Amino acid sequence: MENPSKTKIQKLVPLHMEKKIQSALISVFYKDGLEPLARTLHQQNITIYSTGGTQKFLEDLGIPCVAVESVTGYPSILGGRVKTLHPSVFGGILGRRYEAQDLKEMEEFKIPAIDLVIVDLYPFEETLRTTTEEKAIIEKIDIGGPSMIRAAAKNFRDLTVLAAKDDYAVLNKILIDQAGSTSLDQRKAFAAKAFEVVMHYDIAISNYFNPATSKTLRYGENPHQVATFYGDLDSWFTQLNGKELSYNNLVDVDAAIALIQDLPATSFAIIKHTNVCGVAQRATVFESWEAALAGDPESAFGGVLVTNGTIDVPTAEAIQELFFEVLIAPSYEAAALSILTTKKNRILLETKPGVHLHPIQKKSILNGSLEQGLDTGNYTNWEEVGARPCTENEKADLVFGNIICKHLKSNAIALIKNKQLVGKGCGQTSRIDALRQAIEKAKQFNFDLKGASLASDAFFPFDDCVKIAQEAGIEAFIQPGGSVRDKDSIAYCQANGLAMVMTGLRHFKH
């Protein structure tokens, strides 16, 4: 194979055209899954530059390579710490094919143009999980890898970059389907993922050096927001699988923990954007999961799952079919864990015993902050003011529903039947809208509301909500009371044979 460092640099390339790959730099720690892509590159006569173990791997497959050291003029030095950190490598990556001066300099200094960079990173996080020896950990801080990835991603107009082995098959198909070319949109998408990989890696390293003070997060509520977590997650959870928890993950995990600590065993809940979208209490974790999911299978997609029971194999097999961000449980059966860890980004948290939420909630506002105590407890009083006493089933549902309503954004309504959330309305500007939303949700998933119970996070200032609810089949209500017009809703319940409980404890969540 001719050494491309001796060949002429291609002519100026327009900015937005498809780019045919003529050369690739491959240097990876993990080789699994690389062979099909490497063979495609070889079949398409793409020059491959490589280093060390990757070069040997490719040559053992019968795929010829150009040693990077033949380009740099330097061998791997300092125990492998310096291999690719050289202008001849980075010039080939960063050189802009649409800038005449860049091309002139690349030709002057005999810098070969590189069109594809396939690089992964030393296993820093894996090393952290297997040893506490500082020397071993430090040597797994990759320098050249992130540098090459960032350089290639920066120059996405001319280069394709792969920083994750999950994308080997994706690129292989593109090269086969597009005769060795990539589009600008494809290169940009690969670049975006590459920056994410490097960011995750840097965060892990930052957290290693700052274990007790703060944790830099990937981003805040949105990608353009910087975010930091101040606390010690390791005292709360053992992370068994998955990527770094994001800002939004943490907010939802906080909501999930607050809810599950209020629920009786054995319960399962699904959280979406800090609101409960499904929850149920049943005899087993599996039955609780099924009932929780049935409450709103649509909203459950991408949610945070939490239970106060052990995740067993039937439950793992069932939830395996759902895309979710985080699963939280006090324990996992080994076989169940094997099922759930087949997807590497899925976050699995095992709660440690005896953890409790901070007693003070803080929120920055204007040029200061607000503090308040936790909203603890379920009800202060149990005053039955309707036409009749609650049945035992109604009482159980009302107690359960009042807890659920506490964990929904106001205005909030929770509809409960047989300790299952069958409809909810939350975050509405009127209580009637919240109720209508809850009823429509129940209808959407074919729940019969006859005999269901309703929990409201605040009082009914008029009798309109109880009228609408009764028309839908609801026969029992729980609310804090405290309105000057409590008598209106009480009178309606008394006139229509409905049960109503006043708790004296409001759970409004702004």
C-alpha positions as CSV (number, residue, x, y, z in Angstrom):
1,M,0.0,0.0,0.0
2,E,1.3,3.5,-0.9
3,N,1.9,5.8,2.1
4,P,-0.5,8.6,1.5
5,S,1.9,11.0,3.3
6,K,3.8,11.0,0.0
7,T,0.7,11.7,-2.1
8,K,-0.8,15.0,-3.2
9,I,-3.5,16.6,-1.1
10,Q,-6.8,16.6,-2.8
11,K,-8.2,19.8,-4.3
12,L,-10.5,22.2,-2.4
13,V,-13.7,20.6,-1.4
14,P,-17.0,22.6,-1.2
15,L,-18.5,22.9,2.2
16,H,-21.8,21.0,1.9
17,M,-21.2,18.1,-0.5
18,E,-21.0,14.5,0.4
19,K,-17.5,13.4,1.4
20,K,-16.0,10.2,0.2
21,I,-13.7,8.6,2.8
22,Q,-10.3,7.8,1.4
23,S,-8.3,7.4,4.7
24,A,-9.1,6.4,8.2
25,L,-7.3,6.5,11.6
26,I,-8.3,3.6,13.9
27,S,-7.0,3.4,17.5
28,V,-9.4,1.6,19.9
29,F,-9.1,-0.1,23.3
30,Y,-12.0,-2.4,22.7
31,K,-11.9,-4.4,19.4
32,D,-15.3,-6.2,19.7
33,G,-17.5,-5.3,16.8
34,L,-14.8,-3.6,14.8
35,E,-14.1,-6.4,12.2
36,P,-17.1,-5.9,9.9
37,L,-16.4,-2.2,9.6
38,A,-12.7,-2.7,9.1
39,R,-13.3,-5.2,6.3
40,T,-15.6,-2.7,4.6
41,L,-13.0,0.0,4.8
42,H,-10.4,-2.4,3.3
43,Q,-12.8,-3.5,0.5
44,Q,-13.4,0.1,-0.4
45,N,-9.6,0.7,-0.7
46,I,-9.6,3.1,2.2
47,T,-6.1,3.7,3.6
48,I,-6.0,2.7,7.3
49,Y,-3.7,4.3,9.8
50,S,-3.4,2.6,13.1
51,T,-1.4,2.1,16.3
52,G,-0.2,-0.7,18.6
53,G,-2.8,-3.3,19.6
54,T,-5.3,-2.1,17.0
55,Q,-2.8,-2.3,14.2
56,K,-1.9,-5.9,15.2
57,F,-5.6,-6.8,15.4
58,L,-6.3,-5.5,11.9
59,E,-3.2,-7.1,10.4
60,D,-4.1,-10.4,12.0
61,L,-7.3,-10.1,10.0
62,G,-5.3,-9.7,6.9
63,I,-6.1,-6.0,6.7
64,P,-3.0,-3.9,5.9
65,C,-2.3,-0.7,7.9
66,V,0.0,2.2,7.9
67,A,1.7,2.6,11.3
68,V,1.1,6.1,12.7
69,E,4.8,6.2,13.7
70,S,5.7,6.1,10.0
71,V,3.7,9.4,9.6
72,T,5.0,11.1,12.8
73,G,8.6,9.8,12.6
74,Y,8.4,8.9,16.3
75,P,7.7,5.6,18.0
76,S,5.3,5.2,20.9
77,I,7.1,6.7,23.8
78,L,6.8,7.3,27.6
79,G,5.3,3.9,28.1
80,G,2.6,4.5,25.5
81,R,1.6,7.9,26.9
82,V,2.5,9.6,23.6
83,K,1.7,7.9,20.3
84,T,-0.6,10.2,18.3
85,L,0.1,13.6,19.8
86,H,1.9,15.0,16.8
87,P,1.2,17.8,14.2
88,S,1.3,15.2,11.4
89,V,-1.7,13.4,13.0
90,F,-3.6,16.4,14.2
91,G,-2.9,18.4,11.1
92,G,-4.4,15.6,9.1
93,I,-7.5,15.7,11.3
94,L,-7.9,19.4,11.7
95,G,-6.9,20.5,8.3
96,R,-9.8,22.2,6.4
97,R,-10.1,20.9,2.9
98,Y,-12.0,24.1,1.9
99,E,-9.2,26.4,3.0
100,A,-6.4,26.9,0.5
101,Q,-3.8,27.9,3.2
102,D,-4.5,24.7,5.2
103,L,-4.1,22.5,2.1
104,K,-0.9,24.4,1.2
105,E,0.6,23.8,4.6
106,M,-0.5,20.1,4.7
107,E,1.3,19.6,1.4
108,E,4.4,21.5,2.5
109,F,4.8,19.4,5.7
110,K,3.7,16.2,4.1
111,I,0.7,15.8,6.3
112,P,-1.8,13.1,5.1
113,A,-5.4,14.1,5.1
114,I,-7.6,11.9,7.4
115,D,-11.2,11.5,6.5
116,L,-12.4,9.1,9.3
117,V,-11.4,8.8,12.9
118,I,-12.4,5.8,14.9
119,V,-11.2,6.1,18.5
120,D,-12.5,5.0,21.9
121,L,-11.2,5.9,25.3
122,Y,-9.3,4.1,28.0
123,P,-11.7,2.4,30.5
124,F,-11.5,4.9,33.2
125,E,-14.9,4.2,34.9
126,E,-14.4,0.4,34.5
127,T,-11.0,0.8,36.3
128,L,-12.6,2.8,39.1
129,R,-15.0,-0.1,39.7
130,T,-12.2,-2.7,40.0
131,T,-9.5,-0.9,41.9
132,T,-8.7,1.9,44.3
133,E,-5.0,2.0,43.3
134,E,-4.3,5.6,42.2
135,K,-1.5,4.7,39.8
136,A,-3.7,2.3,37.9
137,I,-6.6,4.8,37.8
138,I,-4.4,7.7,36.6
139,E,-2.9,5.6,33.8
140,K,-6.5,5.1,32.5
141,I,-7.0,8.8,32.0
142,D,-6.8,9.1,28.2
143,I,-5.2,12.1,26.6
144,G,-4.7,11.4,23.0
145,G,-8.1,9.7,22.5
146,P,-10.2,12.7,23.7
147,S,-8.0,15.1,21.8
148,M,-8.4,13.2,18.5
149,I,-12.1,12.8,19.0
150,R,-12.6,16.5,19.8
151,A,-10.4,17.5,16.8
152,A,-12.3,15.2,14.4
153,A,-15.7,16.3,15.7
154,K,-14.7,20.0,15.4
155,N,-13.8,19.4,11.8
156,F,-17.0,17.5,11.0
157,R,-17.4,19.3,7.7
158,D,-14.6,17.2,6.4
159,L,-14.3,14.2,8.8
160,T,-16.5,11.5,10.1
161,V,-15.8,10.5,13.7
162,L,-16.8,7.5,15.7
163,A,-16.3,7.5,19.4
164,A,-18.6,4.7,20.4
165,K,-18.5,1.0,19.3
166,D,-22.3,1.0,19.2
167,D,-22.0,3.0,16.0
168,Y,-19.7,0.6,14.1
169,A,-22.6,-1.1,12.5
170,V,-24.3,2.2,11.7
171,L,-21.3,3.5,9.9
172,N,-20.7,0.2,8.2
173,K,-24.2,0.3,6.7
174,I,-23.8,3.9,5.6
175,L,-20.5,3.1,3.8
176,I,-22.1,0.2,2.0
177,D,-25.3,2.0,1.1
178,Q,-23.5,5.2,0.0
179,A,-20.4,3.7,-1.7
180,G,-18.0,5.0,1.0
181,S,-19.4,8.5,1.4
182,T,-21.0,10.3,4.3
183,S,-23.3,13.3,4.2
184,L,-22.8,16.5,6.1
185,D,-25.8,15.7,8.3
186,Q,-24.4,12.3,9.1
187,R,-21.0,13.7,10.0
188,K,-22.6,16.3,12.2
189,A,-24.7,13.7,14.0
190,F,-21.6,11.5,14.7
191,A,-19.7,14.6,15.9
192,A,-22.5,15.5,18.3
193,K,-22.4,12.0,19.8
194,A,-18.6,12.2,20.0
195,F,-18.6,15.4,22.0
196,E,-21.2,13.7,24.4
197,V,-18.9,10.7,24.8
198,V,-15.9,13.0,25.7
199,M,-18.1,15.1,28.0
200,H,-19.2,12.0,29.9
201,Y,-15.6,10.8,30.2
202,D,-14.4,14.2,31.5
203,I,-17.2,14.3,34.0
204,A,-16.2,10.9,35.4
205,I,-12.6,12.1,35.8
206,S,-13.7,15.4,37.4
207,N,-15.9,13.5,39.9
208,Y,-12.9,11.3,40.8
209,F,-10.8,14.3,41.7
210,N,-13.8,16.0,43.4
211,P,-15.6,13.2,45.2
212,A,-17.0,14.9,48.2
213,T,-17.6,18.5,47.1
214,S,-19.6,18.6,43.9
215,K,-20.5,16.6,40.8
216,T,-20.5,18.3,37.4
217,L,-23.4,17.2,35.4
218,R,-23.6,16.7,31.6
219,Y,-25.9,19.7,31.5
220,G,-28.9,21.3,33.2
221,E,-32.6,21.1,32.3
222,N,-31.5,21.9,28.8
223,P,-28.2,21.3,26.9
224,H,-27.1,24.9,27.0
225,Q,-27.4,25.1,30.8
226,V,-24.4,24.3,33.1
227,A,-25.3,22.2,36.1
228,T,-23.7,20.9,39.3
229,F,-24.9,18.5,41.9
230,Y,-23.8,19.2,45.5
231,G,-24.2,16.0,47.6
232,D,-23.1,12.4,47.9
233,L,-25.1,10.1,45.8
234,D,-22.9,7.1,46.8
235,S,-24.4,7.3,50.3
236,W,-27.8,6.8,48.9
237,F,-27.4,4.5,45.9
238,T,-25.2,1.8,44.4
239,Q,-25.3,2.4,40.7
240,L,-25.4,-1.0,39.1
241,N,-25.5,0.0,35.4
242,G,-25.9,2.9,33.1
243,K,-24.6,6.3,32.2
244,E,-24.1,9.3,34.5
245,L,-27.2,10.7,36.0
246,S,-28.3,13.9,34.4
247,Y,-29.9,17.0,36.0
248,N,-33.4,15.9,34.9
249,N,-32.7,12.3,36.0
250,L,-31.8,13.6,39.5
251,V,-34.9,15.7,39.7
252,D,-37.1,12.8,38.8
253,V,-35.1,10.4,41.1
254,D,-35.7,12.8,43.9
255,A,-39.5,12.8,43.2
256,A,-39.5,9.0,42.9
257,I,-37.8,8.6,46.3
258,A,-40.1,11.0,48.0
259,L,-43.1,9.1,46.6
260,I,-41.9,5.6,47.4
261,Q,-41.0,6.5,50.9
262,D,-44.6,7.4,51.4
263,L,-46.0,4.2,49.9
264,P,-46.8,1.0,51.6
265,A,-45.2,-2.3,50.5
266,T,-45.4,-3.7,47.9
267,S,-45.8,-0.7,45.5
268,F,-44.5,0.3,42.1
269,A,-44.5,3.8,40.6
270,I,-43.6,5.5,37.3
271,I,-42.5,9.1,37.4
272,K,-42.5,11.5,34.4
273,H,-41.3,15.0,34.8
274,T,-41.6,14.7,38.6
275,N,-45.3,13.7,38.3
276,V,-46.7,10.3,39.0
277,C,-48.0,8.8,35.8
278,G,-48.6,5.3,37.1
279,V,-48.7,3.7,40.5
280,A,-50.2,0.7,42.2
281,Q,-50.0,-1.5,45.3
282,R,-50.4,-5.2,44.8
283,A,-49.3,-8.5,46.4
284,T,-46.1,-8.8,44.3
285,V,-43.7,-6.4,42.6
286,F,-44.7,-7.9,39.2
287,E,-48.4,-7.4,39.8
288,S,-47.7,-3.8,41.1
289,W,-45.6,-3.1,37.9
290,E,-48.4,-4.4,35.6
291,A,-51.0,-2.3,37.3
292,A,-48.8,0.8,37.5
293,L,-48.0,0.6,33.8
294,A,-51.7,0.0,32.8
295,G,-52.6,3.3,34.5
296,D,-50.9,5.3,31.7
297,P,-48.6,3.2,29.4
298,E,-48.2,6.1,27.0
299,S,-46.7,8.5,29.5
300,A,-44.5,5.7,31.0
301,F,-42.1,5.9,28.0
302,G,-38.8,7.4,29.0
303,G,-39.9,7.6,32.7
304,V,-38.2,6.8,36.0
305,L,-39.4,3.6,37.6
306,V,-39.3,3.0,41.4
307,T,-40.4,0.2,43.7
308,N,-40.0,-0.7,47.4
309,G,-39.7,-4.4,46.6
310,T,-37.1,-6.7,45.0
311,I,-36.9,-6.8,41.2
312,D,-37.3,-10.4,40.2
313,V,-37.0,-12.1,36.8
314,P,-40.7,-11.8,35.7
315,T,-40.6,-8.1,36.5
316,A,-37.3,-7.6,34.8
317,E,-38.5,-9.4,31.7
318,A,-41.7,-7.3,31.6
319,I,-40.0,-3.9,32.0
320,Q,-37.3,-4.9,29.6
321,E,-39.7,-4.1,26.8
322,L,-40.2,-0.5,27.9
323,F,-37.8,2.3,27.3
324,F,-37.0,4.0,30.6
325,E,-34.3,6.2,32.0
326,V,-33.9,5.0,35.5
327,L,-35.0,2.0,37.7
328,I,-34.7,2.3,41.5
329,A,-35.2,-0.6,43.8
330,P,-33.8,-1.8,47.2
331,S,-32.6,-5.0,45.7
332,Y,-32.3,-7.0,42.4
333,E,-32.2,-10.8,41.8
334,A,-29.0,-11.7,40.1
335,A,-30.8,-13.2,37.1
336,A,-33.0,-10.1,36.8
337,L,-30.0,-7.9,36.9
338,S,-28.5,-9.9,34.0
339,I,-31.6,-9.1,31.9
340,L,-31.7,-5.4,32.7
341,T,-28.0,-4.7,32.1
342,T,-28.1,-5.8,28.5
343,K,-28.7,-2.1,27.7
344,K,-25.6,-0.3,28.8
345,N,-27.1,3.3,29.1
346,R,-30.0,2.2,31.3
347,I,-29.5,3.5,34.8
348,L,-30.1,1.0,37.6
349,L,-29.9,2.2,41.1
350,E,-30.0,0.1,44.3
351,T,-31.1,2.1,47.3
352,K,-29.1,1.8,50.4
353,P,-31.0,1.2,53.7
354,G,-31.9,3.9,56.1
355,V,-31.7,6.9,53.7
356,H,-34.0,9.8,54.2
357,L,-34.7,13.0,52.3
358,H,-33.1,16.2,53.6
359,P,-35.5,17.8,56.1
360,I,-35.1,21.2,54.6
361,Q,-36.0,22.0,51.0
362,K,-34.2,24.9,49.4
363,K,-34.9,26.9,46.2
364,S,-33.1,29.9,44.8
365,I,-35.4,32.8,43.9
366,L,-34.7,36.4,42.8
367,N,-31.6,37.4,44.6
368,G,-32.0,35.1,47.5
369,S,-33.4,31.7,48.4
370,L,-36.5,30.0,50.0
371,E,-36.4,27.3,52.6
372,Q,-39.2,25.1,53.9
373,G,-39.6,21.8,55.8
374,L,-40.7,18.7,54.0
375,D,-44.4,18.0,53.4
376,T,-44.6,15.1,55.7
377,G,-47.6,13.0,56.7
378,N,-50.8,12.1,54.9
379,Y,-53.7,13.5,56.9
380,T,-54.2,15.3,60.2
381,N,-57.9,14.4,60.7
382,W,-60.2,11.9,59.2
383,E,-63.5,13.6,59.3
384,E,-66.3,11.9,57.3
385,V,-68.7,14.6,56.2
386,G,-70.6,12.9,53.4
387,A,-73.9,11.1,53.2
388,R,-72.4,7.9,54.5
389,P,-69.2,6.4,56.0
390,C,-66.6,5.2,53.6
391,T,-66.4,1.4,52.9
392,E,-63.2,-0.3,53.8
393,N,-62.2,-0.4,50.2
394,E,-63.0,3.2,49.7
395,K,-61.0,4.2,52.8
396,A,-58.0,2.2,51.5
397,D,-58.2,3.9,48.1
398,L,-58.6,7.4,49.7
399,V,-55.6,6.9,51.9
400,F,-53.6,5.7,48.9
401,G,-54.9,8.4,46.6
402,N,-54.2,11.2,49.1
403,I,-50.5,10.1,49.1
404,I,-50.5,10.1,45.3
405,C,-52.1,13.5,45.0
406,K,-49.4,14.9,47.3
407,H,-46.8,14.0,44.7
408,L,-48.6,15.6,41.7
409,K,-48.1,19.2,40.7
410,S,-51.0,21.5,41.6
411,N,-53.8,21.9,40.8
412,A,-53.9,18.1,41.2
413,I,-56.6,15.4,41.1
414,A,-55.9,11.6,41.5
415,L,-58.5,9.0,40.7
416,I,-57.9,5.7,42.5
417,K,-59.6,2.3,42.2
418,N,-58.3,-0.8,44.0
419,K,-55.1,0.9,45.0
420,Q,-54.3,1.8,41.4
421,L,-53.9,5.2,39.8
422,V,-56.4,5.1,37.0
423,G,-56.5,8.8,36.1
424,K,-54.7,12.0,37.1
425,G,-54.8,15.7,36.3
426,C,-51.9,17.8,37.3
427,G,-50.3,21.2,36.8
428,Q,-53.6,22.8,35.7
429,T,-54.7,26.4,36.3
430,S,-58.1,25.3,37.6
431,R,-59.3,22.3,39.6
432,I,-62.1,21.6,37.1
433,D,-59.5,21.3,34.3
434,A,-57.4,19.0,36.5
435,L,-60.5,16.8,37.1
436,R,-61.5,16.8,33.4
437,Q,-57.9,15.8,32.5
438,A,-58.0,12.9,35.1
439,I,-61.3,11.6,33.7
440,E,-60.1,11.8,30.1
441,K,-57.0,9.9,31.1
442,A,-59.0,7.2,32.7
443,K,-61.3,7.0,29.6
444,Q,-58.2,6.9,27.3
445,F,-57.1,3.6,28.9
446,N,-60.6,2.2,29.3
447,F,-60.9,2.3,33.0
448,D,-64.4,2.0,34.5
449,L,-64.7,4.8,37.1
450,K,-67.8,3.4,38.7
451,G,-66.9,3.1,42.4
452,A,-63.6,4.9,42.0
453,S,-62.3,7.4,44.6
454,L,-61.0,10.9,44.1
455,A,-58.2,12.7,46.0
456,S,-57.7,16.5,45.7
457,D,-54.6,18.3,46.8
458,A,-56.6,21.3,48.0
459,F,-60.2,22.2,48.9
460,F,-63.2,22.4,46.6
461,P,-64.4,26.0,46.7
462,F,-67.6,25.0,44.8
463,D,-69.6,21.9,44.3
464,D,-68.8,21.7,40.5
465,C,-66.0,19.2,40.8
466,V,-68.0,16.7,42.9
467,K,-70.9,17.0,40.4
468,I,-68.7,16.2,37.4
469,A,-66.9,13.4,39.3
470,Q,-70.2,11.8,40.3
471,E,-71.4,11.9,36.7
472,A,-68.3,9.9,35.8
473,G,-69.1,7.2,38.4
474,I,-66.9,8.4,41.4
475,E,-68.5,7.9,44.8
476,A,-65.9,8.8,47.4
477,F,-63.8,11.9,47.9
478,I,-60.9,13.1,50.1
479,Q,-59.8,16.7,50.4
480,P,-58.2,18.9,53.0
481,G,-61.1,21.3,53.4
482,G,-60.6,24.9,54.6
483,S,-62.7,26.8,52.1
484,V,-65.4,29.2,53.2
485,R,-67.6,27.3,50.8
486,D,-66.8,23.8,52.0
487,K,-70.5,23.4,52.8
488,D,-71.4,23.5,49.1
489,S,-69.5,20.3,48.2
490,I,-70.5,18.7,51.5
491,A,-74.1,19.4,50.8
492,Y,-73.9,17.9,47.4
493,C,-72.3,14.7,48.7
494,Q,-75.0,14.4,51.4
495,A,-77.8,14.9,48.9
496,N,-76.4,12.3,46.5
497,G,-75.3,9.4,48.7
498,L,-71.5,10.2,48.3
499,A,-68.7,9.7,50.9
500,M,-66.4,12.6,51.6
501,V,-63.4,12.9,54.0
502,M,-61.9,16.1,55.3
503,T,-58.2,15.7,56.3
504,G,-57.2,19.1,57.6
505,L,-53.9,18.8,55.8
506,R,-53.3,20.4,52.4
507,H,-50.7,19.0,50.0
508,F,-50.4,21.8,47.5
509,K,-47.3,21.5,45.3
510,H,-46.7,24.7,43.4
